């Protein structure tokens, strides 16, 4: 996937790359131990690094993904950031209520926005991620 990266995006590229390479330990170094993680598409609200780690482990079992940063916006104090991203991927495994074995190998492409609340050392203390679940389901069901 080709990535157009704004110069201001550098602190977030490590995070996106860690997810894209499915490096769970590297992903978790981007978060604080008491992180609050919210993903409305799945009605998910996770507290702490153990719950977040489990969520990423399940994601990595079900999908092969690559994330590209499209744009970022930060506040003046640089303790808040909005990251606009694009994800391309393939279903790797079944997921109850989402993917069946017949979906394995099917591609998808999504756009989303993540809102990050950052600590002074650029670790994520609160993470909100927004994307369209219905778009994912439609693409996977139709084989994109």
Rosetta silent file (secondary structure, phi, psi, omega in degrees, C-alpha in Angstrom):
SEQUENCE: XXXXXXXXXXXXXXXXXXXXXXXXXXXXXXXXXXXXXXXXXXXXXXXXXXXXXXXXXXXXXXXXXXXXXXXXXXXXXXXXXXXXXXXXXXXXXXXXXXXXXXXXXXXXXXXXXXXXXXXXXXXXXXXXXXXXXXXXXXXXXXXX
SCORE:     score description
SCORE:     0.000 S_00000001
   1 L     0.000  131.590  178.106    0.000    0.000    0.000 S_00000001
   2 L   -78.493  138.472 -176.692    1.393    3.390   -0.935 S_00000001
   3 L  -119.101  121.636  171.072    1.582    5.838    1.940 S_00000001
   4 L   -97.815  113.212 -170.827    1.362    9.615    1.629 S_00000001
   5 L  -116.099  118.590  173.503    2.693   10.835    4.944 S_00000001
   6 L   -66.203  148.230 -179.034    2.500   14.387    6.231 S_00000001
   7 H   -57.426  -32.879 -178.223    5.655   15.524    8.028 S_00000001
   8 H   -73.931   -1.961 -174.465    3.684   15.984   11.265 S_00000001
   9 H   -86.529  -11.360 -171.265    2.754   12.278   11.285 S_00000001
  10 H   -45.642  -45.725 -179.294    6.091   10.851   12.434 S_00000001
  11 H   -62.435  -21.882 -175.131    5.025   10.055   16.050 S_00000001
  12 H   -97.011  -14.148 -178.666    2.054    8.004   14.810 S_00000001
  13 H   -65.317  -36.686  177.340    3.842    6.032   12.110 S_00000001
  14 H   -59.425  -44.385  179.843    5.425    3.704   14.680 S_00000001
  15 H   -62.260  -49.763 -179.221    1.971    2.877   16.028 S_00000001
  16 H   -64.361  -39.313  179.459    0.463    2.209   12.581 S_00000001
  17 H   -67.152  -39.201  178.397    3.489    0.171   11.499 S_00000001
  18 H   -60.768  -39.933  177.255    3.368   -1.946   14.660 S_00000001
  19 H   -68.408  -45.312 -177.485   -0.255   -2.828   13.890 S_00000001
  20 H   -62.133  -33.346  179.761    0.475   -3.474   10.205 S_00000001
  21 L   -90.603    1.928  177.045    3.319   -5.865   11.054 S_00000001
  22 L    57.881   37.868  179.465    1.176   -7.593   13.692 S_00000001
  23 L   -95.237   91.504 -172.643    3.857   -7.041   16.326 S_00000001
  24 H   -58.894  -43.408 -179.866    1.774   -7.284   19.480 S_00000001
  25 H   -63.695  -41.189  178.943    4.562   -6.332   21.884 S_00000001
  26 H   -66.118  -39.920  176.627    5.454   -3.282   19.789 S_00000001
  27 H   -58.295  -46.012 -174.425    1.788   -2.240   19.597 S_00000001
  28 H   -69.064  -24.795  176.184    1.484   -2.420   23.352 S_00000001
  29 H   -68.576  -15.621  178.756    4.540   -0.196   23.943 S_00000001
  30 L   -79.737  -14.896 -176.399    2.516    2.574   22.272 S_00000001
  31 E  -107.564  155.081  169.689   -0.117    2.451   25.057 S_00000001
  32 E   -79.733  161.849 -179.232   -0.078    3.300   28.745 S_00000001
  33 E   -68.054  -24.538 -178.664   -0.859    0.464   31.162 S_00000001
  34 E  -107.319   27.944 -177.082   -4.141    2.140   32.156 S_00000001
  35 E   -55.358  146.308  168.929   -5.275    3.012   28.619 S_00000001
  36 E  -109.103  119.800 -175.263   -8.946    3.530   27.812 S_00000001
  37 E  -118.048  124.219 -179.395   -9.676    2.066   24.353 S_00000001
  38 E  -126.674  130.144  177.807  -13.023    2.675   22.643 S_00000001
  39 E  -133.906   90.034 -175.851  -14.200    1.208   19.333 S_00000001
  40 H   -57.009  -28.881 -179.884  -17.873    2.081   18.749 S_00000001
  41 H   -56.391  -33.849  178.950  -18.138   -0.177   15.672 S_00000001
  42 H  -107.933   11.742 -176.335  -17.965   -3.159   18.052 S_00000001
  43 L    51.941   42.523 -173.023  -19.528   -1.364   21.055 S_00000001
  44 E  -105.116  130.695  174.513  -16.159   -1.956   22.674 S_00000001
  45 E  -136.613  108.088 -175.384  -14.795   -0.116   25.702 S_00000001
  46 E  -110.041  142.868  179.656  -11.603   -1.639   27.062 S_00000001
  47 E  -121.332  122.659  174.883   -9.733   -0.627   30.202 S_00000001
  48 L    88.564  158.189 -174.011   -6.045   -1.339   30.681 S_00000001
  49 H   -67.245  -28.259  179.166   -3.337   -2.916   28.620 S_00000001
  50 H   -64.643  -45.336  179.085   -4.399   -6.525   29.294 S_00000001
  51 H   -66.731  -39.538  179.651   -7.813   -6.031   27.675 S_00000001
  52 H   -66.766  -41.932  178.113   -6.310   -4.058   24.785 S_00000001
  53 H   -58.334  -45.486  179.989   -3.634   -6.732   24.214 S_00000001
  54 H   -61.410  -40.604  179.412   -6.314   -9.435   24.008 S_00000001
  55 H   -62.983  -45.195  178.111   -8.287   -7.383   21.478 S_00000001
  56 H   -66.375  -38.148  178.200   -5.247   -6.918   19.219 S_00000001
  57 H   -59.096  -42.914  177.955   -4.331  -10.612   19.543 S_00000001
  58 H   -66.537  -41.274  177.131   -7.810  -11.522   18.283 S_00000001
  59 H   -58.449  -46.818 -177.207   -7.578   -8.949   15.472 S_00000001
  60 H   -66.254  -27.707  175.472   -4.241  -10.372   14.313 S_00000001
  61 H   -72.162  -32.442 -172.464   -5.716  -13.905   14.250 S_00000001
  62 H   -94.987  -23.963 -173.022   -8.673  -12.804   12.083 S_00000001
  63 E  -140.313  144.917  167.110   -7.155  -10.255    9.690 S_00000001
  64 E  -103.149  119.285 -174.716   -4.007   -9.451    7.779 S_00000001
  65 E  -132.570  155.419  171.101   -3.968   -5.646    7.577 S_00000001
  66 E  -132.287  128.413 -179.537   -1.830   -2.757    6.405 S_00000001
  67 E  -108.632  138.643  175.452   -2.485    0.738    7.704 S_00000001
  68 E  -125.805  134.751  176.503   -1.456    3.943    5.983 S_00000001
  69 E   -77.791  126.265  177.718   -1.558    7.392    7.529 S_00000001
  70 E   -94.857  -42.801 -179.974   -3.527    9.804    5.357 S_00000001
  71 E  -165.172  159.363  174.509   -3.302   12.879    7.581 S_00000001
  72 E  -137.020  153.089  176.683   -2.876   13.969   11.193 S_00000001
  73 E  -137.024  136.662  177.786   -4.034   16.907   13.243 S_00000001
  74 E  -128.717  158.227  174.436   -2.787   17.883   16.697 S_00000001
  75 L   -84.188  173.690 -177.378   -3.756   20.485   19.250 S_00000001
  76 L   -59.515  -36.411 -179.778   -1.325   23.186   20.364 S_00000001
  77 L   -79.962   -9.585 -178.980   -0.166   21.218   23.394 S_00000001
  78 L    58.837   27.944  174.997    0.317   18.136   21.182 S_00000001
  79 L  -103.236    4.248  174.858   -1.396   15.943   23.778 S_00000001
  80 E  -135.911  141.171  177.503   -4.295   15.189   21.417 S_00000001
  81 E  -143.958  147.273  171.136   -4.106   13.922   17.869 S_00000001
  82 E  -115.856  123.839 -179.910   -6.522   12.898   15.156 S_00000001
  83 E  -114.998  118.160  174.779   -5.101   10.368   12.723 S_00000001
  84 E   -91.758  128.511 -174.489   -6.932    9.762    9.454 S_00000001
  85 E  -135.431  164.830  174.107   -5.975    6.365    8.086 S_00000001
  86 E  -127.917  135.847 -179.942   -6.642    3.857    5.353 S_00000001
  87 E  -121.329  133.486  169.412   -6.583    0.118    5.942 S_00000001
  88 E  -120.392  142.189 -177.545   -6.295   -2.634    3.372 S_00000001
  89 E  -163.065 -178.663  179.547   -6.555   -6.215    4.448 S_00000001
  90 E  -138.548  139.825  175.972   -7.581   -9.802    4.035 S_00000001
  91 E   -70.980  128.795 -179.542   -9.717  -11.996    6.274 S_00000001
  92 L  -106.924  -24.257 -175.294   -7.501  -14.678    7.868 S_00000001
  93 L  -155.099  158.789  178.983   -9.905  -16.437   10.188 S_00000001
  94 L   -69.260  152.965  179.388  -13.518  -16.928   11.154 S_00000001
  95 E  -144.278  119.361 -177.063  -15.031  -14.691   13.820 S_00000001
  96 L   -50.411  126.546  177.976  -18.389  -15.470   15.453 S_00000001
  97 L    79.630   -1.125 -177.411  -21.051  -13.127   14.108 S_00000001
  98 L  -129.344  -61.987 -178.923  -18.661  -11.464   11.658 S_00000001
  99 E  -121.570  139.226  174.126  -16.669  -13.814    9.405 S_00000001
 100 L  -105.266  169.405  177.911  -17.350  -17.425    8.436 S_00000001
 101 H   -55.766  -29.527  179.367  -14.786  -19.844    6.973 S_00000001
 102 H   -68.747  -17.957  178.888  -16.039  -18.936    3.472 S_00000001
 103 H   -81.388  -16.345 -176.885  -14.850  -15.333    4.043 S_00000001
 104 L   -58.256  131.570 -179.593  -11.217  -16.374    4.583 S_00000001
 105 L    93.114   -8.198 -179.132   -8.984  -14.860    1.930 S_00000001
 106 L   -81.203  139.263 -178.022  -11.392  -12.093    0.969 S_00000001
 107 E   -88.359  163.524  173.923   -9.979   -8.559    0.732 S_00000001
 108 E  -154.921  160.678  175.395  -11.300   -5.295    2.116 S_00000001
 109 E  -143.134  130.013 -176.796  -10.319   -1.618    2.255 S_00000001
 110 E  -132.855  157.974  169.977  -11.526    0.852    4.873 S_00000001
 111 E  -116.793  150.922  177.627  -11.026    4.434    5.941 S_00000001
 112 E  -159.304  176.489  179.153  -11.149    5.563    9.520 S_00000001
 113 E  -135.230  133.469  175.131  -10.241    8.147   12.087 S_00000001
 114 E  -117.575  137.191  175.485   -8.501    7.611   15.402 S_00000001
 115 E  -110.062  123.616 -176.207   -8.456   10.119   18.230 S_00000001
 116 E  -116.305  131.548  171.103   -5.463    9.770   20.520 S_00000001
 117 E  -103.898  118.475 -169.534   -4.956   11.322   23.952 S_00000001
 118 E  -108.666  149.446  172.032   -1.205   11.280   24.481 S_00000001
 119 L   -85.201  169.732  178.843    1.129   11.392   27.457 S_00000001
 120 L   -57.687  -26.347  177.883    4.221   13.651   27.371 S_00000001
 121 L   -93.641   20.002  176.273    6.272   10.676   26.097 S_00000001
 122 L    64.862   26.367  172.434    3.768   10.159   23.202 S_00000001
 123 L   -91.735  152.613 -174.549    2.164    7.023   24.619 S_00000001
 124 E   -87.842  118.347  178.236   -1.570    6.593   24.114 S_00000001
 125 E   -95.657  -29.256  175.802   -3.629    7.057   27.287 S_00000001
 126 E  -142.702  135.412 -176.443   -7.010    7.093   25.536 S_00000001
 127 E  -133.537  122.803  175.140   -7.788    5.753   22.078 S_00000001
 128 E  -120.098  127.940 -177.885  -11.041    6.193   20.160 S_00000001
 129 E  -126.060  130.154 -176.972  -11.284    4.615   16.713 S_00000001
 130 E  -122.191  128.815  175.930  -14.094    5.229   14.241 S_00000001
 131 E  -160.094  170.628 -171.840  -14.760    3.283   11.035 S_00000001
 132 L   -99.533  104.108  179.456  -17.735    1.767    9.211 S_00000001
 133 H   -62.013  -39.299 -179.388  -18.461   -1.842   10.215 S_00000001
 134 H   -63.080  -34.245  176.857  -21.221   -2.165    7.598 S_00000001
 135 H   -64.750  -43.139  177.114  -18.727   -1.249    4.868 S_00000001
 136 H   -60.238  -49.330 -178.442  -16.391   -4.028    6.042 S_00000001
 137 H   -60.422  -44.966 -179.907  -19.206   -6.592    6.111 S_00000001
 138 H   -60.832  -47.310 -178.965  -20.454   -5.579    2.661 S_00000001
 139 H   -62.287  -45.069 -178.355  -17.005   -5.796    1.092 S_00000001
 140 H   -67.095  -40.445  178.598  -16.200   -9.161    2.645 S_00000001
 141 H   -65.350  -35.273 -178.214  -19.605  -10.616    1.721 S_00000001
 142 H   -91.595   -4.303 -176.946  -19.272   -9.414   -1.876 S_00000001
 143 L    71.908   26.184 -177.605  -15.596  -10.284   -2.185 S_00000001
 144 L    53.044    0.000    0.000  -14.929   -6.527   -2.642 S_00000001
